[in-house]
Amino acid sequence: MRSLIVLLSALFFLSCPQAQSVMDTIKRYPILDQGRIKPLNTFARESAYEITGRENPFTMTGIEFLLMLLDNPDKVTLHNFIRLDNAELKTEFGFPVKEKYFNFQQFLKQPNLSSLFDQVREKGNRKEKLSPRDEAVRKVEHSLHLISGIMSGELLAIIPDKTDPAKFLPLSSLEVRQDQEQMKLVSSFVKIARGYNEKTPELMLEGTNEFSSSLSGKWNPSPKQISQFDQEVFYLDFKPYRKAALFYGFSLLLIGFFLQFTTQSMLKTMAQACFWVGFMLHTYALGLRVYILDRPPVSNMYESVVFMAWAAALIFLITQWRRFDSIYHLSASLCGCLTLVMADLLPMNSSLGVLEAVLRSNYWLIIHVMTIVASYGAYTLAAVLAHIYIIMSMTSRSPQTIKSTFKLLLNSIYVGSVLLVAGLILGGVWANESWGRFWGWDPKETWSLITFLGYMAVLHARKAGKIRELGVVLWSLICYILVIMTWYGVNYIIGAGLHSYGFGSGGTHWFWLFVVVESSIALISGWILTRKKKPQAIAS
């Protein structure tokens, strides 16, 4: 308990606003973007990521990248910072295939660029499935739009409207240009950008002081809004999910070392402590997103992945409250660490965005979406335990340990199935409220039902004596492919249905690689372990 208090106190101290430098002040300037008033730091980082593929590109912070775009256009448009990965489109443009970054002018020189954008836009309007090349075209268009919008000031809505406190006007707005007071804000922000690009700290400080002074009389945020801004800036700088992944990783290494090489209880205790710290940081990160956005953190693929990992950790802690089973501990640590690392490395949209219209019900988000995603957490634990069961069976570990692992796997399937069927029923009630029907065979609904029936078939086959321990383990791996199809495949591969707010693109080859690898593991390990058990059965 004492350690818990110390840790929470440290986290509270870290979340408090510290003495602000000039950049810290600029980070907290408000901007209206995509329907949300957010810190300029958030907009800068998201824009940098969209354009370059990194939140902090080329040793610059997001704010520094934003200010750099406000430099002399003749210089800015010749910098190579627009990322393009698609080889087909590079060849079409005549770009070197091995290069990753290109400049604004290189794209503008393409003779058919506008018609290319129009073609892909028309495909999108017709709801056609876009190819990887089409997605790359769309990304290029978005990057060019962002750069030109920032350079012109059209996307920099940082000037408070005199008539509406919830509205901000762009730097380039005609309404701003005709108002002398608002033009003071424009000139002071231009002075900030000039001071940065000319490497003149005094000019930058002068512009910051002028902008802050003019802003304070025109924008009066509530204490909660100020706090949310501070926490949002801190959240993006502190990166709590990375730190949680680090402690889950420490826990994984320590418990793995304990299981393989020693019986020292101190090592197990240290592993447990690391897991608790990782879980608290994980919880803290989710709590920050909830506080900043005033909604549950399950609105897109990135949020569902990090919430799934948290749900898996919570299920482990609830079921193992009195006794940390070392194998289960290993599974939960592996799940937490790998999932958070994957969420950080893969090109998922981690932005702090507003909800789609159909999702704007915190009540249903909590009881339906969070229940469904929590079931994925339980099934993921079962899949990890299935792999561990196979490894232990092949390395001839003690039958008692293998039996214990099987029971943990079975319990995880039970928990996942209860959560999934509850989520399906609740989703039907929400669908009736939103779309006027309880069930409509939408792809997401259908694949959720297939997943549930798949696991039910395995449990019933075991109960009827059709399959034994090994059969349950192997078929649970096949069923987990159904989970990934429901969770990822419907959104990113099928890309159709009423659940369009969750759709994305990319990663198709990784999905099919996962299907092939998991199916191969099930088939090959099943063949090896069946042959291994036959001589044992004859001998006995």
URLINNOR-V191928 format. One record per run of one state. SS is the DSSP state (hx for helix, st for strand, lp for the rest). FROM is the first residue (numbers start at 1). LEN is the number of residues. If there is no record, write none. Layout:
BEGIN
SS|FROM|LEN  SS|FROM|LEN
END
This chain:
BEGIN
lp|1|1  hx|2|14  lp|16|6  hx|22|6  lp|28|2  st|30|4  lp|34|2  st|36|4  hx|40|13  lp|53|4  hx|57|3  lp|60|2  hx|62|8  lp|70|3  hx|73|4  lp|77|5  st|82|2  lp|84|3  hx|87|7  lp|94|7  st|101|2  lp|103|1  hx|104|5  lp|109|4  hx|113|13  lp|126|6  hx|132|21  lp|153|4  st|157|4  lp|161|7  st|168|3  lp|171|3  hx|174|4  lp|178|2  hx|180|18  lp|198|3  hx|201|16  lp|217|6  hx|223|16  lp|239|1  hx|240|22  lp|262|3  hx|265|29  lp|294|7  hx|301|19  lp|320|6  hx|326|20  lp|346|11  hx|357|3  lp|360|2  hx|362|33  lp|395|4  hx|399|37  lp|436|7  hx|443|21  lp|464|5  hx|469|26  lp|495|5  hx|500|3  lp|503|5  hx|508|32  lp|540|1
END
